[in-house]
Amino acid sequence: MLLLRAATASRMSDQDFAAQQVIAATLGADDTTSRAAVARGATLHHRGWGSANEARTALRYAWRGFFERFDVLLTPVAATAAFVHDHNPDRDSRVIPVNGALRPYQDQMFWSGLPSLSYLPATAAPLGLTAAGLPVGCQIIGAEGEDPTTIEFARLLAGEIGGFVAPPGYG
């Protein structure tokens, strides 16, 4: 999240950037809210970005080793199947039930962030519907630069188990 928010900060207006600086200056070390992630990333000094980027580079090399042995990695797309979206402008008040417990809405970004951080291609593929009729799928992650591999795996998977089926009422 730190590197993501640092990257998107360049598109902030001067006024919005100044507001993020004020927020960042008041954050406690244990603050893990969405608001804190945005402020920390937006105001990250270059030295901090360099350290975070070094960690990302180490992950890229580790993934390279992994994909020397495996063609793809299958993961969830998110922590849950599809859900009704919460459009509350206060992102930190958004929650979603995961395994019977309420979790911060931003936790849904973990699985999509996993490949994105290390420049890995990922293709989401449908697997079917839950008992409640909501779509569920998997994320197909491949080696850096191997987008065609993840797309082809998704095509082959669809041939074996069927492709996308719209949930009831969305056809």
Wavefront OBJ file of the C-alpha trace (Angstrom):
o trace
v 0.000 0.000 0.000
v 2.890 2.334 0.744
v 4.293 2.112 -2.782
v 0.828 2.236 -4.359
v -0.110 5.401 -2.491
v 3.297 6.952 -3.207
v 2.742 6.342 -6.928
v -0.739 7.860 -6.969
v 0.293 10.943 -4.948
v 1.848 12.586 -7.993
v -1.671 13.182 -9.306
v -2.790 15.022 -6.153
v -3.362 18.739 -6.226
v -1.033 20.876 -4.100
v -3.924 21.455 -1.693
v -4.659 17.726 -1.323
v -0.952 16.961 -0.879
v -0.687 19.594 1.875
v -3.704 18.027 3.613
v -2.002 14.600 3.466
v 1.139 16.117 5.025
v -0.950 17.406 7.943
v -2.574 14.000 8.411
v 0.753 12.140 8.197
v 2.284 14.375 10.853
v -0.420 13.374 13.358
v -0.467 9.600 12.796
v 0.384 7.170 15.550
v 2.819 4.386 14.721
v 0.064 1.769 15.213
v -2.456 3.468 12.906
v -3.237 1.027 10.072
v -6.352 2.728 8.718
v -6.875 3.458 5.044
v -6.502 7.150 5.864
v -3.078 6.465 7.390
v -1.941 4.363 4.416
v -2.852 7.137 1.986
v -1.134 9.831 4.050
v 2.037 7.808 4.648
v 2.388 6.832 1.016
v 1.522 10.257 -0.365
v 4.147 11.962 1.792
v 6.835 9.303 1.636
v 10.349 10.739 1.408
v 12.538 9.399 -1.360
v 14.747 7.521 1.120
v 11.686 5.649 2.415
v 10.539 4.940 -1.122
v 14.014 3.608 -1.925
v 13.883 1.204 1.020
v 10.411 -0.002 0.061
v 11.506 -0.419 -3.552
v 14.538 -2.481 -2.440
v 12.150 -4.808 -0.587
v 10.010 -5.035 -3.736
v 13.103 -5.889 -5.797
v 13.954 -8.716 -3.393
v 10.404 -10.032 -3.833
v 10.748 -9.860 -7.616
v 13.860 -12.059 -7.447
v 12.120 -14.499 -5.115
v 9.155 -14.722 -7.502
v 11.529 -15.269 -10.410
v 12.886 -18.331 -8.595
v 9.371 -19.582 -7.862
v 8.326 -19.305 -11.512
v 11.373 -21.261 -12.645
v 9.617 -24.252 -11.051
v 5.927 -23.415 -11.648
v 4.033 -21.951 -14.594
v 1.309 -20.243 -12.567
v 0.155 -19.686 -8.994
v -3.563 -19.891 -8.216
v -4.859 -17.662 -5.426
v -8.177 -16.160 -4.421
v -9.142 -12.940 -6.174
v -10.200 -11.468 -2.841
v -10.871 -12.565 0.731
v -14.526 -13.231 -0.091
v -16.802 -14.013 -3.002
v -18.654 -11.106 -4.611
v -20.463 -8.835 -2.176
v -22.733 -5.808 -2.136
v -20.481 -2.769 -2.466
v -20.325 -0.182 0.302
v -20.036 3.334 -1.125
v -19.596 5.104 2.227
v -17.154 7.967 1.540
v -15.454 7.214 4.881
v -13.355 4.261 3.726
v -12.278 3.396 7.260
v -15.866 2.706 8.309
v -16.377 0.172 5.523
v -16.296 -3.435 6.734
v -16.985 -6.796 5.166
v -17.702 -10.163 6.789
v -14.901 -12.687 6.304
v -15.360 -16.120 7.908
v -17.936 -14.727 10.311
v -15.885 -11.731 11.497
v -15.995 -8.143 10.280
v -12.773 -7.081 8.587
v -11.720 -3.709 7.158
v -12.902 -3.295 3.589
v -9.339 -2.562 2.455
v -8.308 -6.124 3.403
v -9.921 -7.156 0.109
v -6.928 -5.603 -1.671
v -4.411 -8.102 -0.291
v -4.767 -10.700 -3.041
v -4.737 -8.178 -5.897
v -1.773 -6.425 -4.321
v 0.258 -9.619 -4.094
v 1.114 -9.785 -7.819
v 0.858 -6.054 -8.491
v 3.618 -5.158 -6.044
v 6.114 -7.324 -7.920
v 5.001 -6.541 -11.502
v 3.480 -9.990 -11.958
v 0.584 -10.481 -14.375
v -2.640 -11.787 -12.908
v -5.806 -12.914 -14.643
v -9.072 -13.377 -12.759
v -11.060 -16.403 -13.879
v -14.572 -17.438 -12.886
v -15.003 -20.704 -11.018
v -18.748 -20.655 -10.483
v -21.291 -19.354 -8.025
v -21.546 -19.647 -4.267
v -24.571 -21.261 -2.614
v -25.992 -17.738 -2.359
v -25.580 -17.308 -6.130
v -22.643 -14.882 -5.972
v -19.691 -15.189 -8.377
v -16.450 -16.681 -7.098
v -13.212 -17.046 -8.965
v -9.488 -17.488 -8.778
v -6.543 -15.311 -9.644
v -3.959 -16.803 -11.979
v -0.552 -15.264 -11.315
v 2.364 -15.732 -13.687
v 5.997 -14.807 -14.038
v 6.900 -11.211 -14.808
v 6.195 -10.528 -18.478
v 4.212 -13.758 -18.919
v 0.760 -12.244 -19.356
v -0.019 -14.639 -22.244
v 0.555 -17.590 -19.882
v -2.034 -16.433 -17.331
v -4.541 -15.609 -20.057
v -4.041 -18.984 -21.743
v -4.431 -20.799 -18.412
v -7.721 -18.949 -17.870
v -8.870 -20.004 -21.353
v -7.967 -23.636 -20.696
v -9.644 -23.531 -17.275
v -12.845 -22.177 -18.826
v -12.768 -25.052 -21.309
v -12.617 -27.550 -18.451
v -15.101 -26.074 -15.970
v -17.105 -23.597 -18.044
v -16.698 -19.872 -18.462
v -18.408 -16.931 -16.864
v -22.043 -17.348 -15.881
v -23.824 -14.187 -14.805
v -25.504 -14.448 -11.406
v -29.312 -14.455 -11.347
v -30.715 -11.044 -12.250
v -27.527 -9.867 -13.994
v -27.847 -11.635 -17.367
l 1 2 3 4 5 6 7 8 9 10 11 12 13 14 15 16 17 18 19 20 21 22 23 24 25 26 27 28 29 30 31 32 33 34 35 36 37 38 39 40 41 42 43 44 45 46 47 48 49 50 51 52 53 54 55 56 57 58 59 60 61 62 63 64 65 66 67 68 69 70 71 72 73 74 75 76 77 78 79 80 81 82 83 84 85 86 87 88 89 90 91 92 93 94 95 96 97 98 99 100 101 102 103 104 105 106 107 108 109 110 111 112 113 114 115 116 117 118 119 120 121 122 123 124 125 126 127 128 129 130 131 132 133 134 135 136 137 138 139 140 141 142 143 144 145 146 147 148 149 150 151 152 153 154 155 156 157 158 159 160 161 162 163 164 165 166 167 168 169 170 171
